[in-house]
Amino acid sequence: MITDFPSRPLPLPNADELAAELAAFGGDAIIPKDLRRTLFPVITKEDVFNLMLAQRSTPQKVVDGFAEAYRQYVGAGYALPTASGTSSLHLALVGAGVQPGDEVIVPAFTFIATAQAVVAAHAVPVFVDIDPRTYCMDPQAAAAAITERTRAIMPVHVHGLPADVPALRALADRHGIALVEDASHAHSAKIGEQVAGSFGDAAGQSLMADKNFPLGGEGGIAFFATAEAHGRAADYLERHGIDYGMSWVAAAFGTSQLARLPHYDEIRARNAELLGRALDGTGLFHAPHVPEGHTHAYNMYRITLTPDAVGLDDLPVWAVKEAVHELLVAEGVPAREWQNTPIPCHLPFQHRDGFGNGYPFTLNPGAVRDHRPEDFPVTQGMLDSTLVLCRELRAPVEYERALRYADAFAKVARRPDAIRKLVEAGDYRRPYEKAARLG
Amino acid sequence: MELFDTATVLTRVLTSGVVMSIEKSDRELPGLERLLSKQTGRAKAVLVNSRSAAVHTALAGQGIGHGDAINRPGLGEKDRAFLAWLGIELREDAAEGEPVAFDHIALDAENAHRLGELAAASTAPALVVDLTGLGFGPAAAVLTDDPVQWARGERLKIFGAYDLRTMWTQEEESADLVPGVQFNYRLSPLVAACVRMALGQAKRPLTTSGAAS
């Protein structure tokens, strides 16, 4: 039998390990090689039993029951369960009234699906820069990009932090255009007591098994504020013969996961706070910024580096980041870049072939730009100076694992000499000089 | 498939802890790909999450896109609507016997045992196999002998990536194969595991004997 049950528990942290030689230079790693696997999603007997029970129901009932339970959790008006996050974003745009050739404003920093969903809706994505503290869409940049052909603004609640919805809502209302959320990272994220997915005229959300709220493999859900928007999306599927349906297998798994979501959210928040306090004590590393009144879902945890705090201000920050990355990975903390260039610099938005022969970009040539990374200086600066924890902190990991992550960052931050040595010996390139990567 | 068998398969996959298509250690999706290749006699399989995704994959794999026209007689209203959404025209002037762009088989519990036979009758460069009728939710596959068509299909379904297991970190070496529009057409390993067992167990239904009639 193949099982994910761990072979042995992770040892409790030991302060002596912090002063030991770095793993990259021959010392012992903070997290030993055989104990690095992070289990996610957490699968319990309830999930198994729920799948068994679902077999006794009809597929439609299982999917509808799941969608209604989650709609109520989010507090959205209407919901359409889908096969993926991309398809949910596509339907959210359609429901919000986006038509072929329309312009939709999206952030230059997101997962590529945000922009591809716009193309799927036969519309044209217009990319704008992000806020330097939240990494979400900059409302001023969005305002500057609005034209007569703009039909919607689609902010992304990046990594699980809600975007500046009040400012973007006001902007959309001022211009009579729709606000469509990409809430794919933001399960249970909130502004005040309102949950992401219920802020906009419509929203799309991925529910794939690597998200904070995982379904059985792949899935997504579109939310709508009005019956009219919901009807427009449902009719669109029918009219165009598109199969975006969710499998009952995925939905049944999600139903039992939903019951435990608040529990896992609490552990994620606890671990994020624990790590944040430890990072802020290192000088070199800084925790994500969370504006007052916002609840971060921590689907990803982006850490900022300030090399000047440890006497490395003469080195390029992106080179320091690469060296730190190497050192952390050696210690058993698989930090990542997660994106290395703005989305408009990815091949599909450089070549703009779309569905073929340039469609739908050909519908609105005035909206198309040949972008370079420096067109988005805030995004570029963030990519140069940050590293990300993904599943390592998304999973409700053991307390001792969270402590060991904190120790690994502290151990690396104590060694600016080692960072300098790697930078001087390394052949590092700026992130955007490498081939564009999905994550 | 018996409820007990479905329960066993689902429990087995859940116990493995691997329910994500992009998990490095997933064995369910490659297992279904191998089975479909074997049963249809085609070299390559692209698994996707619906019939319309498979039609899109079959055409995009051949480089057919918006503004192009294809020969494919006999399509129903839903498929015709989907082709129109893709911006692909159905040729009405094709001569009889002219090659078709793709063939299509819809499997269910009644005909799943005939997949090999049905596939053998197909001559199109891409074979769309709709697996939804097996009862585990929307699922489909595109079978082909053409490695380029397969490579394009894989990239269409996972945002231009060519391997689910390394999709986050891979660097593209064949930029000409990257599609302009990209989707998440990925199939769940849980669904793939159930489909695989259903296909593996598919047997010719018992026929009634002459004595009983």
Contacts between the chains, C-beta under 8 A, distances in Angstrom:
chain1	res1	chain2	res2	distance
A	1	B	12	7.7
A	1	B	15	6.4
A	2	B	12	8.0
A	2	B	15	7.1
A	2	B	16	4.4
A	3	B	15	5.4
A	3	B	16	6.7
A	3	B	17	7.1
A	4	B	15	7.7
A	4	B	16	6.5
A	4	B	17	2.7
A	4	B	18	7.4
A	39	B	17	6.1
A	41	B	19	6.8
A	43	B	14	5.1
A	43	B	15	8.0
A	43	B	17	6.1
A	43	B	19	7.2
A	47	B	14	6.2
A	48	B	10	7.4
A	48	B	11	5.6
A	48	B	14	5.4
A	51	B	7	7.7
A	51	B	10	4.9
A	51	B	11	7.9
A	51	B	14	7.3
A	52	B	7	5.2
A	52	B	10	7.5
A	52	B	11	8.0
A	55	B	3	5.1
A	55	B	6	6.0
A	55	B	7	6.8
A	56	B	3	7.8
A	59	B	135	7.7
A	59	B	137	6.4
A	83	B	49	4.6
A	83	B	50	6.3
A	83	B	138	6.3
A	83	B	184	7.9
A	83	B	185	7.9
A	84	B	49	6.9
A	84	B	183	7.5
A	84	B	184	3.9
A	84	B	185	7.5
A	84	B	186	7.1
A	85	B	184	6.6
A	86	B	183	5.6
A	86	B	184	4.4
A	87	B	183	7.5
A	87	B	184	7.4
A	112	B	159	5.3
A	112	B	160	7.7
A	112	B	182	7.0
A	113	B	159	6.6
A	113	B	184	6.5
A	116	B	159	6.8
A	116	B	181	6.4
A	116	B	182	5.1
A	116	B	183	7.0
A	119	B	180	7.7
A	119	B	181	4.9
A	120	B	181	6.4
A	120	B	183	6.9
A	208	B	20	7.0
A	208	B	21	8.0
A	208	B	184	7.7
A	208	B	186	7.9
A	209	B	19	4.9
A	209	B	20	4.1
A	209	B	188	7.9
A	210	B	20	5.6
A	210	B	22	6.9
A	214	B	19	7.6
A	215	B	188	8.0
A	216	B	19	5.6
A	216	B	188	5.8
A	216	B	190	4.7
A	216	B	191	8.0
A	217	B	19	5.3
A	217	B	20	6.6
A	217	B	21	6.2
A	217	B	186	7.9
A	217	B	187	7.5
A	217	B	188	2.3
A	217	B	189	5.6
A	217	B	190	5.1
A	217	B	191	6.4
A	218	B	21	6.3
A	218	B	49	6.3
A	218	B	184	7.1
A	218	B	186	5.3
A	218	B	187	7.0
A	218	B	188	4.8
A	219	B	188	7.9
A	239	B	81	6.6
A	240	B	81	5.4
A	240	B	82	6.2
A	240	B	84	7.4
A	240	B	85	4.0
A	241	B	52	6.2
A	241	B	77	7.6
A	241	B	78	4.0
A	241	B	79	6.2
A	241	B	80	7.4
A	241	B	81	3.7
A	241	B	82	3.6
A	241	B	85	6.9
A	242	B	52	5.3
A	242	B	82	6.3
A	242	B	85	6.7
A	243	B	50	3.4
A	243	B	51	5.4
A	243	B	52	4.3
A	243	B	53	6.8
A	243	B	132	8.0
A	243	B	138	5.4
A	244	B	50	7.1
A	245	B	50	6.8
A	245	B	137	7.0
A	245	B	138	4.8
A	246	B	137	7.0
A	246	B	138	7.9
A	247	B	49	7.8
A	247	B	136	6.3
A	247	B	137	2.5
A	247	B	138	6.2
A	247	B	139	7.4
A	247	B	188	6.2
A	247	B	190	8.0
A	247	B	191	5.2
A	248	B	136	7.5
A	248	B	137	5.4
A	249	B	10	7.2
A	249	B	136	5.7
A	249	B	137	5.8
A	249	B	188	6.5
A	249	B	190	4.9
A	249	B	191	5.3
A	249	B	194	6.8
A	250	B	137	7.0
A	250	B	188	5.6
A	250	B	190	7.2
A	250	B	191	7.4
A	253	B	19	7.2
A	253	B	190	7.2
A	336	B	168	7.7
A	336	B	169	7.9
A	338	B	168	8.0
A	346	B	160	7.8
A	347	B	160	6.8
A	347	B	172	7.0
A	347	B	175	5.9
A	347	B	178	4.9
A	348	B	160	6.7
A	348	B	178	6.7
A	348	B	179	7.3
A	348	B	180	5.3
A	348	B	181	7.1
A	348	B	182	6.2
A	351	B	178	7.8
A	351	B	180	6.3
A	352	B	180	6.7
A	353	B	65	7.6
A	353	B	179	7.6
A	353	B	180	3.2
A	354	B	66	6.9
A	354	B	180	4.5
A	354	B	181	5.3
A	355	B	65	5.4
A	355	B	66	3.9
A	355	B	86	6.2
A	355	B	87	5.6
A	355	B	180	6.8
A	355	B	181	5.2
A	356	B	64	7.5
A	356	B	65	2.1
A	356	B	66	3.7
A	356	B	67	5.9
A	356	B	68	6.5
A	356	B	87	6.8
A	356	B	180	7.1
A	357	B	65	6.6
A	357	B	66	5.4
A	357	B	67	4.3
A	359	B	65	7.9
A	359	B	66	4.0
A	359	B	67	7.0
A	359	B	87	5.8
A	434	B	171	7.0
A	435	B	171	3.9
A	435	B	172	5.8
A	436	B	172	7.9
A	437	B	168	6.8
A	437	B	169	6.0
A	437	B	170	7.1
A	437	B	171	6.8
A	438	B	159	5.8
A	438	B	160	7.5
A	438	B	161	6.0
A	438	B	167	5.7
A	438	B	168	5.5
A	438	B	170	7.9
A	439	B	167	7.7
A	439	B	168	3.7
A	439	B	169	7.3
